[in-house]
Amino acid sequence: MSHLQNLLLDTLLGTKHVDSAALIKLQERSLCVASPGFSIMPGDVRTLVNGFAKNPLQTRREGLYFKEKDYKCIRADDYSLYAKNENTGVVVVKTHLYLLVATYTEGMYPSVCVEATEKLGEYLRRKGN
């Protein structure tokens, strides 16, 4: 298992408030690593990358279509994108090289998912990733 996958599993899934997580390479627009059983289709990768490429206000207005669900965008800025669909949600944090994606499901605390994802994103940015 790679160092990056260990980071995802330990720092995100280890909280018990992240259902699945992945790292997407920004340049290649491709999946780098993901938690077991979590696959992100190329169309979903494009959606997430475009969420940051657009004007954040536009992303906030339009929301996201991710993994065959419509999500209402709660936050969209240069480094973070949060969206929810009923009791589930997706948190995306942009670093220099990656998009860090984390999802939560019903019964999990969205705030813990956000905090863990933001902290890992900050760690990766400090490391130059």
Backbone bond lengths (Angstrom), bond angles and torsions (degrees), N, CA, C in turn:
res aa  C-N    CA-C-N  psi(-1)  N-CA   C-N-CA  omega(-1)  CA-C   N-CA-C  phi
1 M - - - 1.459 - - 1.530 108.60 -
2 S 1.309 116.40 139.96 1.455 120.52 -176.86 1.527 111.62 -77.32
3 H 1.330 114.54 161.69 1.462 121.53 176.72 1.535 110.30 -58.15
4 L 1.338 116.94 -42.84 1.463 120.25 -179.54 1.525 112.25 -65.13
5 Q 1.337 116.21 -39.53 1.463 118.38 178.66 1.530 110.19 -67.00
6 N 1.330 117.04 -38.84 1.465 119.90 176.04 1.518 111.07 -60.32
7 L 1.338 116.94 -41.24 1.466 120.28 177.25 1.529 110.97 -58.86
8 L 1.329 116.44 -45.54 1.464 120.04 179.36 1.528 111.14 -59.87
9 L 1.312 115.59 -48.76 1.466 120.01 -176.12 1.518 111.51 -66.69
10 D 1.327 117.64 -45.17 1.467 121.11 -175.92 1.527 112.68 -73.02
11 T 1.334 116.48 -50.08 1.462 118.95 -172.39 1.520 113.91 -84.16
12 L 1.312 117.78 -25.55 1.462 119.26 -179.21 1.522 112.24 -104.47
13 L 1.323 117.46 -63.42 1.460 119.12 -178.99 1.523 111.79 -63.93
14 G 1.324 116.09 -27.34 1.467 121.00 178.13 1.515 113.69 -62.75
15 T 1.339 117.66 -20.29 1.469 120.99 178.76 1.526 112.03 -72.75
16 K 1.317 116.58 -19.87 1.474 124.04 -174.28 1.529 112.41 68.90
17 H 1.350 116.23 10.59 1.464 120.91 177.11 1.525 110.86 -122.72
18 V 1.331 115.44 15.01 1.459 122.48 171.85 1.520 106.21 -124.28
19 D 1.322 116.23 121.96 1.456 121.12 -177.74 1.524 111.41 -78.87
20 S 1.327 116.50 -43.99 1.458 121.34 -179.91 1.519 108.77 -152.34
21 A 1.339 115.26 158.35 1.462 119.75 -176.94 1.520 110.28 -149.80
22 A 1.332 114.58 155.38 1.466 119.95 179.13 1.524 109.71 -155.72
23 L 1.324 114.46 159.14 1.464 122.20 171.60 1.517 107.56 -118.06
24 I 1.320 116.06 129.17 1.462 122.36 177.58 1.525 107.69 -111.34
25 K 1.331 116.53 130.63 1.466 120.67 175.73 1.526 107.83 -75.22
26 L 1.328 116.19 122.53 1.468 120.44 -177.55 1.521 112.70 -65.19
27 Q 1.325 117.52 -48.75 1.462 120.85 -176.67 1.525 112.09 -58.70
28 E 1.327 115.44 -49.52 1.470 120.48 -176.49 1.517 112.88 -84.18
29 R 1.335 115.96 -12.67 1.469 120.84 -175.01 1.521 110.60 52.63
30 S 1.329 114.52 48.86 1.469 119.55 -178.01 1.522 110.42 -137.28
31 L 1.312 114.73 156.76 1.456 121.56 178.74 1.519 109.59 -71.23
32 C 1.317 116.74 129.46 1.467 122.34 179.79 1.534 109.24 -94.84
33 V 1.315 116.68 -62.29 1.471 122.26 176.28 1.528 108.60 -142.10
34 A 1.319 115.29 156.77 1.463 120.43 178.67 1.520 109.47 -148.89
35 S 1.313 115.35 158.09 1.461 119.70 175.17 1.529 107.97 -68.90
36 P 1.327 117.34 154.99 1.463 120.54 -177.87 1.536 111.99 -54.32
37 G 1.328 115.05 132.08 1.457 120.89 177.01 1.518 115.09 83.06
38 F 1.328 118.17 -1.14 1.468 121.16 -179.27 1.514 108.92 -104.39
39 S 1.317 115.35 112.62 1.458 119.14 177.82 1.523 108.43 -118.86
40 I 1.312 114.73 139.90 1.453 120.56 177.93 1.520 107.17 -117.94
41 M 1.303 116.20 120.12 1.455 122.02 -178.35 1.538 109.99 -72.41
42 P 1.334 117.60 155.48 1.475 120.87 179.94 1.535 113.44 -54.01
43 G 1.321 117.58 -36.31 1.467 120.42 177.60 1.520 112.19 -64.03
44 D 1.336 116.54 -37.38 1.464 121.00 177.57 1.521 110.82 -70.21
45 V 1.333 116.51 -36.57 1.467 120.13 176.15 1.527 108.86 -60.69
46 R 1.331 116.95 -47.07 1.472 121.30 178.47 1.526 111.10 -58.47
47 T 1.325 116.30 -43.97 1.466 120.86 179.81 1.521 111.01 -57.47
48 L 1.333 116.65 -45.89 1.464 120.16 -177.98 1.523 111.60 -69.08
49 V 1.328 116.90 -44.09 1.466 120.12 178.49 1.531 109.68 -61.74
50 N 1.326 117.00 -43.98 1.461 120.85 179.43 1.524 112.40 -66.32
51 G 1.325 117.23 -27.18 1.464 120.79 176.38 1.515 111.73 -58.97
52 F 1.328 116.81 -30.98 1.460 121.02 177.09 1.523 111.87 -90.93
53 A 1.324 117.40 -27.78 1.465 121.03 -178.16 1.532 111.23 -72.06
54 K 1.326 116.52 -32.34 1.464 121.36 179.49 1.523 109.85 -73.82
55 N 1.291 115.18 170.39 1.450 122.04 169.86 1.535 107.01 -64.27
56 P 1.349 118.14 129.47 1.475 119.21 -179.44 1.529 113.95 -53.49
57 L 1.334 117.41 -34.53 1.471 119.22 178.18 1.517 111.54 -63.96
58 Q 1.330 116.44 -37.71 1.460 120.43 179.09 1.527 110.36 -66.33
59 T 1.322 116.68 -43.09 1.467 120.84 177.75 1.523 110.21 -61.50
60 R 1.340 116.67 -41.32 1.459 120.87 179.47 1.528 110.83 -63.31
61 R 1.309 117.11 -40.91 1.473 120.98 179.94 1.523 111.93 -68.53
62 E 1.334 116.10 -46.45 1.460 120.90 -173.61 1.519 113.91 -79.05
63 G 1.314 117.78 -28.47 1.455 120.91 -175.15 1.519 110.45 78.32
64 L 1.308 116.38 -165.48 1.468 122.57 -177.31 1.515 110.59 -131.41
65 Y 1.297 115.87 145.19 1.464 121.08 169.48 1.518 104.96 -112.29
66 F 1.345 116.44 106.99 1.461 122.25 -173.57 1.522 109.46 -134.38
67 K 1.326 115.25 130.29 1.472 121.71 179.39 1.533 111.41 51.08
68 E 1.332 114.91 47.32 1.457 123.60 174.77 1.531 114.38 63.89
69 K 1.340 116.29 28.08 1.462 121.16 175.90 1.522 108.88 -136.02
70 D 1.331 116.07 147.41 1.458 121.30 172.26 1.525 108.73 -87.82
71 Y 1.305 116.00 128.40 1.458 121.78 179.17 1.521 109.75 -114.99
72 K 1.309 115.86 138.71 1.455 121.83 174.13 1.529 106.62 -84.98
73 C 1.312 116.13 128.27 1.458 120.68 -178.49 1.525 109.50 -80.02
74 I 1.330 115.76 128.38 1.457 122.22 -178.93 1.521 110.53 -101.81
75 R 1.326 115.76 -35.54 1.459 120.71 178.89 1.523 108.43 -143.41
76 A 1.319 116.18 136.43 1.457 121.20 174.60 1.522 107.75 -148.31
77 D 1.328 116.24 115.35 1.456 120.96 175.03 1.525 107.73 -143.64
78 D 1.320 117.71 -164.98 1.462 120.66 -174.91 1.526 113.80 -67.10
79 Y 1.337 118.03 -23.39 1.464 120.70 -175.45 1.524 115.31 -121.43
80 S 1.321 118.78 -15.09 1.460 120.61 -174.47 1.518 112.10 -138.29
81 L 1.313 114.53 145.11 1.453 121.81 177.00 1.532 106.55 -140.07
82 Y 1.321 116.87 119.66 1.465 121.53 177.77 1.521 107.63 -119.82
83 A 1.322 115.80 135.38 1.457 119.80 178.70 1.522 109.28 -144.42
84 K 1.340 115.61 150.70 1.462 118.82 179.87 1.510 111.61 -138.05
85 N 1.333 114.09 156.17 1.451 123.44 176.49 1.516 105.13 -138.49
86 E 1.326 116.45 103.58 1.467 122.51 -175.81 1.527 109.84 54.17
87 N 1.336 118.31 -113.50 1.471 120.97 -176.26 1.521 113.65 -100.94
88 T 1.322 117.09 14.55 1.460 120.74 178.30 1.527 108.63 -122.93
89 G 1.315 115.72 161.99 1.451 117.67 -179.96 1.505 112.64 -161.43
90 V 1.325 113.91 170.13 1.454 121.57 178.12 1.532 107.91 -133.15
91 V 1.330 114.73 137.61 1.457 122.71 178.19 1.521 106.50 -121.10
92 V 1.330 116.63 127.16 1.466 121.28 -179.33 1.522 108.03 -126.04
93 V 1.335 115.75 126.69 1.460 121.34 179.63 1.522 108.00 -122.04
94 K 1.321 115.59 131.70 1.460 121.74 -178.04 1.530 110.27 -96.13
95 T 1.335 115.35 132.01 1.454 121.12 172.08 1.527 106.98 -114.68
96 H 1.317 117.76 -169.46 1.461 120.43 179.88 1.531 111.49 -64.42
97 L 1.337 117.10 -40.90 1.460 121.84 -173.95 1.523 114.67 -109.82
98 Y 1.323 117.06 -19.64 1.466 120.42 -169.09 1.522 113.58 -131.03
99 L 1.337 113.66 162.21 1.456 122.16 159.88 1.519 104.96 -109.39
100 L 1.296 116.21 124.36 1.461 122.88 177.57 1.522 106.58 -96.94
101 V 1.326 116.98 120.58 1.466 122.66 -175.01 1.522 109.06 -115.54
102 A 1.324 116.19 130.00 1.465 120.78 176.23 1.525 108.30 -135.48
103 T 1.316 116.29 141.33 1.461 120.49 177.56 1.521 109.43 -119.45
104 Y 1.325 115.34 154.19 1.461 120.63 172.95 1.523 108.25 -131.61
105 T 1.313 115.48 156.98 1.456 121.38 -178.79 1.524 109.70 -123.86
106 E 1.322 114.68 177.83 1.461 120.29 179.88 1.530 110.13 -55.52
107 G 1.318 115.72 138.45 1.460 121.37 179.64 1.523 113.50 92.29
108 M 1.309 116.82 -9.88 1.465 120.99 177.16 1.527 108.47 -99.21
109 Y 1.325 115.89 154.73 1.462 120.53 178.56 1.529 110.02 -89.29
110 P 1.338 117.41 112.81 1.464 119.98 178.80 1.529 112.44 -55.67
111 S 1.327 117.26 -36.86 1.472 120.27 -178.11 1.525 111.80 -62.93
112 V 1.322 117.85 -35.30 1.464 121.11 178.29 1.529 109.47 -70.69
113 C 1.325 116.90 -40.71 1.463 121.70 177.07 1.529 110.06 -59.98
114 V 1.335 116.62 -46.56 1.466 121.63 179.69 1.521 110.41 -61.85
115 E 1.319 116.94 -49.40 1.472 120.74 -177.22 1.528 111.59 -60.54
116 A 1.320 117.19 -46.44 1.467 120.80 -179.41 1.527 111.30 -64.11
117 T 1.322 117.09 -41.43 1.462 121.49 -178.95 1.526 110.65 -68.25
118 E 1.317 117.18 -43.21 1.466 121.01 178.57 1.532 110.99 -63.55
119 K 1.340 117.12 -40.83 1.468 120.20 179.54 1.523 111.37 -65.36
120 L 1.326 117.46 -41.62 1.459 120.07 177.92 1.531 109.89 -66.86
121 G 1.307 117.31 -38.95 1.464 120.89 176.58 1.524 111.24 -60.70
122 E 1.313 116.59 -43.86 1.470 121.02 178.38 1.532 110.67 -63.67
123 Y 1.319 116.75 -41.48 1.468 121.35 177.32 1.530 110.44 -59.59
124 L 1.324 117.25 -46.28 1.460 121.38 179.64 1.533 111.55 -64.34
125 R 1.336 116.85 -39.53 1.465 119.84 177.70 1.531 110.95 -63.31
126 R 1.334 116.70 -42.62 1.479 120.31 178.42 1.521 111.61 -61.96
127 K 1.331 116.06 -33.83 1.464 121.38 179.79 1.533 112.31 -79.29
128 G 1.328 115.93 -3.67 1.471 119.82 -179.26 1.500 113.85 87.36
129 N 1.333 116.43 8.39 1.454 121.27 178.66 1.503 110.23 -91.87
